[in-house]
Structure formats: C-alpha cells, structure tokens
Amino acid sequence: MHEYLTTHEVADYLRIKERRVYELVRQRQIPCTRATGKWLFPRALVDRWVAEQLEMAPRGARETPPVVAGSHDPLLDWAVKESGCGLALLPGGSLDGLKRLADGEARLAGLHLFHADLADSDPEAAFNIPNVKDAGAPADAVLLEWARRSQGLVVPAGNPDGVAGLGDLAAKRIPVVRRQAESGSGLLLDHLARQAGLGAGDLSFVEETARSEMDLGLAILEGRARAGVAVEAVARSLQLGFVPLMQERFDLLLGRRDYFGPAVQSLIAFARSDAFADRARRMGGYDVGRFGAVHYNAP
C-alpha cells in the first residue's frame, strides 16, 4: 500500500463509501492534502486519526511510558537510538517485558519465547504467541515481527575448546555464563539442555548472571566464562566464536493504540529504511525480510 492513498483507496482502507470520504474532507475531519491537484491521504496520519477516534480508550487514561521493555536485542538497541524516536530501553528479559506491558509500565516489549511442543505442528506459533495469550497482555495487543535471529553458543575466538554443541560443554566441564531466568535466552538454554539429555547439574555455570546479550559476550571476551547462549550479532561484534543452534523469531508486543503514536511510528518507519536493512546485514545473523508481519492481533 502506498504512503499516500487516493480517495478510492482510503475509502476501501476505512471500509466506507467514497461519498463519506468527501464529506469528511469537506468537514475537515480527516487528514488530507491537495498538493497534486487531487485529494491524497497520508496513510500514517489516517492511521493516527483512526486511533484517536477509539471509543475503548477512556478519557484521561494514563499514557504508557515511552519504554521498550523485554528482551535485549542488539539491532533493536541500535535502531531505537539511531531513529531518534524518543523511546527508552529497559531490557529485563522476555517474561519481565510481558509483565511490564500488562502492568502499563512499558509501551513495547521485545519477546523471543520458544515453545518446543508447537515447533513441528505450527512453527510460526511456536514463538511468543502462547505467552501473549496467557500473560494478561493488553486487550488490544498486537504482536509484530522484528527480525529472525541466529541463536547459538558464543565461545572464545577460534573456538579453542572445539565446542560443537551443548554436549561438549558438559563433557569438557566448560564454564558457562547464564542469562537471568526471565530471559528468552535463559529459557532456550534450559530447553536445549533437556533436548540434549542434560540434567540440572551437567553444565558448569559461573556465578555471574549476564543481564543482556552484550554482557554475556563481554563475560566470554574477558575470560570470566567460556561459553553462553546469545545471538550471532554479539559474537561478531566482539570477534568471538559462534556455534549456531537455531533460528528464532524476535517480536515486538504492544497495544494497537500505542502503535499509532508518533514514537512507535517513528521507530517503525526507520526500520523500513535502507539504513536499517544495511545495519542488520552488517551485524550478521539477522533476517529482516518479514519485518512488520503481524503474528497475533487480539480480537
């Protein structure tokens, strides 16, 4: 769909008759311009106008703080800062993000929660959707794809321990740094360990807990651990070794009303730019070809 809609297109977009569109134009109620000699309607402003008409939004309702909570993602971290969208980052793990969004403490939450029991029957539903349905998310919750990411084991440069999988971590008693319990990476490590037939005491965890993907990479770079689960982009940025384990989907959860706000729209517009796609390519381990795909839309 074009950035500027014609009268016919905006009527179809809003599911109203063209005659009604002309009435709204005459009454100066809908955003439009006639710079080209015919009426054009900026789609982003039309979306915002529709959001402002929502009857479900109580007057005087407290606006959610401009915070991106949930899981840490290096590409999201960069895009929030580079876009100048005005959002602040508060990474605390996927489950923490779900809670903050449900409690009205954040505007968006980054999620990458994997459900192995759905992986074979419905691979797309295996990421995030069950948690969104069960976590008391906003009544108007929307789950948008941010990126597909390569997840795996980050190890020292050159992989001197010859790690090929989790079994080697256990057999060689390699020091492993873990993420916090609320993080998607922490939950993924637990799942992959069970899948490899490893018990609770088979991996040698160091005392340190990494609070972000980058913190985990730095723990390995600085020698405080020799392995941990994180995204490929972290390993590449720190020139560390990487053993891929799976590709996962990282999504953004937010309310429909917040989606149309200027901060979120600014971030989304930036994520559709060539600069964003180029950055994702250079960071490595990202596929942003399906950015913006809706994977859940609350009824």
Residue pairs with C-beta under 8 A, 6 or more apart in sequence:
1 9
1 13
1 43
2 9
2 43
3 42
3 43
3 44
4 33
4 40
4 41
4 42
4 43
5 13
5 40
5 41
5 42
5 43
5 46
6 38
6 39
6 40
6 41
7 18
7 21
7 22
7 38
7 39
7 41
8 18
9 41
10 21
10 30
10 41
10 46
11 17
11 18
11 20
11 21
13 43
13 46
14 21
14 46
14 50
21 30
24 30
25 32
25 39
30 41
30 46
30 49
31 41
31 42
31 45
31 46
31 48
31 49
32 39
32 40
32 41
32 42
33 39
33 40
33 41
33 42
34 40
44 265
44 269
47 260
47 265
48 260
48 261
48 262
48 265
50 260
51 256
51 257
51 259
51 260
51 261
54 257
56 139
56 140
57 257
62 104
64 104
64 105
64 106
64 107
64 255
64 258
65 88
65 105
65 106
65 107
66 86
66 87
66 88
66 107
66 263
67 87
67 88
67 89
67 90
67 100
67 105
67 106
67 107
67 108
68 76
68 80
68 87
68 88
68 89
68 90
68 106
68 107
68 108
68 109
68 110
69 90
69 91
69 92
69 96
69 97
69 100
69 101
69 105
69 106
69 108
69 109
69 110
70 91
70 92
70 93
70 94
70 96
70 97
70 98
70 100
70 101
70 106
70 108
70 109
70 110
70 111
70 253
71 91
71 93
71 94
71 97
71 110
71 111
71 112
71 183
71 184
71 185
71 250
72 89
72 91
72 110
72 211
72 212
72 213
72 214
73 110
73 146
73 147
73 149
73 213
73 231
73 250
74 213
74 214
74 231
74 233
74 234
74 237
74 283
75 146
75 147
75 233
75 279
75 280
75 283
75 286
75 288
76 89
76 110
76 146
76 250
76 252
77 89
78 279
78 283
79 267
79 270
79 271
79 276
79 279
80 87
80 88
80 89
80 267
82 270
82 275
82 279
83 266
83 267
83 269
83 270
83 271
84 266
85 263
85 264
85 266
85 267
85 270
86 262
86 263
86 266
87 107
87 108
87 263
87 264
87 267
90 100
90 106
91 110
91 211
91 212
92 100
92 180
92 182
92 211
93 179
93 180
93 181
93 182
93 183
93 184
93 186
94 109
94 110
94 111
94 112
94 113
94 128
94 131
94 182
94 183
94 184
94 187
95 113
95 131
95 181
95 182
95 183
95 187
96 182
97 106
97 109
97 110
97 111
97 253
98 109
98 111
98 131
98 132
98 135
98 137
98 253
99 135
100 106
100 109
101 107
101 108
101 109
101 137
101 138
101 253
101 254
102 135
102 136
102 137
102 138
107 254
107 258
107 261
107 263
107 264
108 252
108 253
108 254
108 258
108 264
109 252
109 253
109 254
110 146
110 250
110 251
110 252
110 253
111 127
111 128
111 131
111 132
111 143
111 184
111 250
111 251
111 252
111 253
112 127
112 128
112 149
112 184
112 185
112 188
112 248
112 249
112 250
112 251
113 127
113 128
113 130
113 131
113 184
113 187
114 126
114 127
114 184
114 187
114 188
114 191
114 248
115 125
115 126
115 127
115 130
116 126
116 191
116 195
118 125
118 126
118 130
119 126
124 249
124 295
127 248
127 249
127 251
127 295
128 143
128 249
128 251
128 253
128 295
128 296
129 143
129 295
129 296
132 141
132 143
132 253
132 296
133 296
137 253
137 298
138 254
138 255
138 298
139 255
139 298
140 255
140 256
140 257
140 298
141 253
141 254
141 255
141 256
141 296
141 297
141 298
142 253
142 254
142 255
142 256
142 259
142 294
142 296
142 297
142 298
143 251
143 252
143 253
143 294
143 295
143 296
143 297
144 251
144 252
144 253
144 254
144 292
144 293
144 294
144 295
145 249
145 250
145 251
145 252
145 290
145 291
145 292
145 293
145 294
145 295
146 250
146 251
146 252
146 271
146 288
146 291
147 249
147 250
147 280
147 286
147 287
147 288
147 291
148 247
148 248
148 249
148 250
148 286
148 287
148 288
148 290
149 231
149 232
149 233
149 247
149 248
149 249
149 250
149 285
149 286
149 287
150 231
150 232
150 242
150 244
150 246
150 247
150 284
150 285
150 286
151 185
151 188
151 229
151 230
151 231
151 232
151 244
151 245
151 246
151 247
151 248
152 229
152 230
152 231
152 232
152 235
152 242
152 243
152 244
152 245
152 246
153 163
153 165
153 166
153 169
153 227
153 228
153 229
153 242
153 243
153 245
154 216
154 217
154 220
154 227
154 228
154 229
154 230
154 234
154 235
154 240
154 241
154 242
155 161
155 163
155 220
155 226
155 227
155 240
155 241
155 242
155 243
156 220
156 221
156 226
156 240
156 241
157 239
157 240
157 241
158 241
159 241
159 243
161 168
161 172
161 174
161 226
161 227
162 168
163 169
163 172
163 174
163 227
163 241
163 243
164 243
165 196
165 243
165 245
166 192
166 193
166 196
166 198
166 203
167 196
167 198
168 174
169 176
169 203
169 204
169 227
170 196
170 198
170 202
170 203
173 204
174 204
174 226
174 227
175 204
175 205
175 206
175 224
175 225
175 226
175 227
176 203
176 204
176 205
176 206
176 225
176 226
176 227
176 228
177 205
177 206
177 208
177 209
177 210
177 216
177 219
177 220
177 224
177 225
177 227
177 228
178 186
178 189
178 205
178 209
178 210
178 228
179 185
179 186
179 189
179 209
179 210
179 211
179 216
179 228
179 229
180 186
180 209
180 210
180 211
181 187
184 248
185 213
185 216
185 229
185 230
186 229
188 229
188 246
188 248
189 229
192 229
192 245
192 246
193 202
193 203
206 219
206 224
206 225
208 219
208 224
208 225
210 216
210 219
210 228
213 230
213 231
213 233
213 234
214 234
214 237
216 228
216 229
216 230
216 234
217 228
217 230
217 234
217 235
217 237
217 238
217 240
218 238
219 225
219 228
220 226
220 227
220 228
220 238
220 240
221 238
221 240
229 245
231 285
232 242
232 244
232 284
232 285
233 283
233 284
233 285
233 286
234 240
235 241
235 242
236 242
236 283
236 284
236 285
237 283
242 285
247 287
249 295
251 295
254 264
256 298
258 264
259 265
268 292
270 276
271 288
271 291
271 292
272 291
272 292
276 288
277 288
280 286
280 287
280 288
